[in-house]
Amino acid sequence: MSSGPRASIVMSLTLKYVRASLLYLAIGTTFVAMTMLSILPFSLTAFYFMQLYGFVANMVIGLSYLFIPSFSRNYLYSLGAAKAHFLLSNSAVILLIISFSGIIDLPKIIPGISLAVLAFSVYLHVFNVFMTIRSNPQADGDRLLQISR
């Protein structure tokens, strides 16, 4: 899966994840610096969600959508699921950041709903990656080792 229109779409999707990841990193770093300098009262809980799910998870997930199909010698199982995951996870992370930051007073149910959406998006990613690997039994490590001998 190294070339063609489908590979181009996966690469574009991966770059969306990487861009979002870097944006979370920059904004989170700025917010923490402003908080430490007493310029902005920003909750560290909001910062943790921003960095863990915004920066780290987006980077890892985005790159996994690129590398897992290559390693498994297969196409990504579902581009639609990968796109839905991007929208769901980032919407949930943004709502969690807003909810825990204290900047805007949201109803108490919003963090719970956001966490449920975030969990669903993670499960969607795990399913998509698992099915990508599983759909090509020839990519099994032992079989690849036998082929290379």
C-alpha positions as CSV (number, residue, x, y, z in Angstrom):
1,M,0.0,0.0,0.0
2,S,2.7,2.5,-0.9
3,S,1.0,4.4,-3.7
4,G,-2.3,5.2,-5.3
5,P,-5.3,7.3,-4.4
6,R,-6.2,5.3,-1.3
7,A,-2.6,5.6,0.1
8,S,-2.9,9.4,-0.6
9,I,-6.1,9.6,1.5
10,V,-4.5,7.7,4.4
11,M,-1.5,10.0,4.2
12,S,-3.8,13.0,4.3
13,L,-5.7,11.6,7.3
14,T,-2.4,10.9,9.1
15,L,-1.3,14.5,8.5
16,K,-4.6,15.8,10.0
17,Y,-3.8,13.8,13.2
18,V,-0.3,15.1,13.3
19,R,-1.4,18.7,12.7
20,A,-4.0,18.5,15.5
21,S,-1.4,16.8,17.8
22,L,1.1,19.7,17.3
23,L,-1.7,22.2,17.8
24,Y,-2.6,20.7,21.2
25,L,1.1,20.6,22.2
26,A,1.6,24.3,21.3
27,I,-1.7,25.5,22.9
28,G,-1.2,23.3,26.0
29,T,2.3,24.5,26.5
30,T,1.1,28.1,26.2
31,F,-1.7,27.6,28.7
32,V,0.5,26.0,31.3
33,A,3.1,28.8,30.9
34,M,0.3,31.4,31.3
35,T,-1.0,29.5,34.4
36,M,2.4,29.2,36.0
37,L,2.9,33.0,35.5
38,S,-0.6,33.7,37.0
39,I,-1.8,35.2,33.8
40,L,-4.6,32.6,33.2
41,P,-6.2,30.3,35.7
42,F,-6.2,27.1,33.7
43,S,-6.9,23.7,35.4
44,L,-4.2,21.1,35.2
45,T,-6.8,18.4,34.6
46,A,-7.7,20.2,31.4
47,F,-4.0,20.4,30.5
48,Y,-3.7,16.6,31.1
49,F,-6.5,15.8,28.7
50,M,-5.0,18.2,26.2
51,Q,-1.6,16.6,26.3
52,L,-2.5,13.0,26.8
53,Y,-5.4,12.7,24.4
54,G,-4.8,15.8,22.3
55,F,-1.1,15.6,21.7
56,V,0.1,12.0,22.5
57,A,-2.9,10.0,21.4
58,N,-3.4,12.0,18.2
59,M,0.2,11.5,17.3
60,V,0.3,7.8,18.0
61,I,-3.1,7.1,16.4
62,G,-2.3,9.2,13.3
63,L,0.9,7.5,12.7
64,S,-0.6,4.0,13.4
65,Y,-3.1,4.7,10.6
66,L,-0.1,5.1,8.3
67,F,2.2,2.4,9.6
68,I,-0.1,-0.5,10.5
69,P,-1.4,-0.9,7.0
70,S,2.1,-0.9,5.7
71,F,3.3,-3.4,8.3
72,S,0.3,-5.6,7.7
73,R,0.7,-5.3,3.9
74,N,-2.9,-4.3,3.6
75,Y,-5.2,-1.4,3.2
76,L,-6.7,0.3,6.2
77,Y,-9.9,-1.6,7.1
78,S,-12.1,1.4,7.2
79,L,-11.3,4.9,6.1
80,G,-14.7,6.0,7.3
81,A,-14.1,4.7,10.8
82,A,-10.7,6.5,10.8
83,K,-12.3,9.8,9.8
84,A,-15.2,9.3,12.3
85,H,-12.6,8.6,15.0
86,F,-10.8,11.9,14.3
87,L,-14.0,13.9,14.6
88,L,-15.3,12.1,17.7
89,S,-12.1,12.0,19.6
90,N,-11.1,15.6,18.9
91,S,-14.7,16.9,19.7
92,A,-14.6,15.0,23.0
93,V,-11.1,16.2,23.9
94,I,-12.1,19.8,23.2
95,L,-15.2,19.5,25.3
96,L,-13.2,17.9,28.1
97,I,-10.7,20.7,28.0
98,I,-13.4,23.3,28.1
99,S,-15.3,21.4,30.9
100,F,-12.2,21.1,33.1
101,S,-10.6,24.4,32.3
102,G,-13.1,26.5,34.2
103,I,-13.1,29.0,31.3
104,I,-16.8,28.3,30.4
105,D,-19.3,26.9,32.9
106,L,-20.8,23.9,31.2
107,P,-23.5,21.5,32.6
108,K,-22.0,18.8,34.8
109,I,-23.1,16.1,32.4
110,I,-20.9,17.3,29.6
111,P,-17.6,15.7,30.9
112,G,-19.4,12.3,31.3
113,I,-20.7,12.4,27.8
114,S,-17.4,13.6,26.5
115,L,-15.6,10.7,28.2
116,A,-18.1,8.2,26.8
117,V,-17.5,9.6,23.3
118,L,-13.8,9.6,23.8
119,A,-13.9,5.9,24.9
120,F,-16.1,5.0,21.9
121,S,-13.6,6.6,19.6
122,V,-10.7,4.7,21.1
123,Y,-12.6,1.4,20.7
124,L,-13.4,2.4,17.1
125,H,-9.6,2.9,16.5
126,V,-8.7,-0.4,18.2
127,F,-11.3,-2.2,16.1
128,N,-10.1,-0.6,12.9
129,V,-6.5,-1.4,13.5
130,F,-7.2,-4.9,14.6
131,M,-9.3,-5.6,11.5
132,T,-6.6,-4.1,9.3
133,I,-4.0,-6.5,10.7
134,R,-6.4,-9.4,10.8
135,S,-7.6,-9.0,7.2
136,N,-4.3,-10.1,5.8
137,P,-3.2,-13.4,7.4
138,Q,-0.1,-13.4,5.2
139,A,1.3,-10.5,7.2
140,D,1.7,-12.7,10.3
141,G,5.3,-12.4,11.6
142,D,6.1,-16.1,11.3
143,R,4.9,-16.3,7.7
144,L,6.9,-13.2,6.8
145,L,10.0,-14.8,8.4
146,Q,9.5,-18.0,6.4
147,I,9.0,-16.0,3.1
148,S,12.2,-14.1,3.7
149,R,14.3,-17.2,4.1
